Amino acid sequence: MTSESAAARQSDAELYISRRFDAPRTLVFETWTRPEHLNRWCCPTGFTIPFSEGEIRPGGTFRTCMRAPSGEEHWLSGTYREIVVPERIVFSHAWHDETGRPGHETVVTVRLQEDGEGTRLTLHQAFFASEAARDGHEGGWNETLDSLAAYLAGLAGQSHA
């Protein structure tokens, strides 16, 4: 195997998404680290979070159920590896199989940088077992970040009321 093919394979196993939000970095960070916020937006379009538990701290674990519009439930869990206020959140992420056991684990890193009056979010997730898994997560994360943008806009509207 050449180093070029190894590099190509590695990039196929990683996901990078960057978004800008019209909200202060401290608020965006809070939406990722406070359950009263997180449980209201952190799922793809049309999904809900009927159950979520965990401790958002380094070493803390979480377990969440996302319910699809069809009613199908998708369980996931992970461990928070690093939390740097208000810059970075790193956690593991594993979907559960039908018996409730966690499957292949990836690591998600969310970085937040001030960007003028707003915040630049960069999400990195690695290493996927397949290109299809990566592509599925890309769609899910993009819809989830759309939900975050709408949620932040709603919070901004409340603060000016």
NORNORJO-V541555 format. One record per helix or strand of 2 or more residues. SS is the DSSP state (helix for helix, strand for strand). FROM is the first residue (numbers start at 1). TO is the last residue. If there is no record, write none. Layout:
ss->SS from->FROM to->TO
ss->SS from->FROM to->TO
//
This chain:
ss->helix from->3 to->12
ss->strand from->14 to->21
ss->helix from->25 to->33
ss->helix from->35 to->41
ss->strand from->48 to->54
ss->strand from->61 to->67
ss->strand from->73 to->84
ss->strand from->88 to->96
ss->strand from->102 to->115
ss->strand from->118 to->126
ss->helix from->131 to->159
//
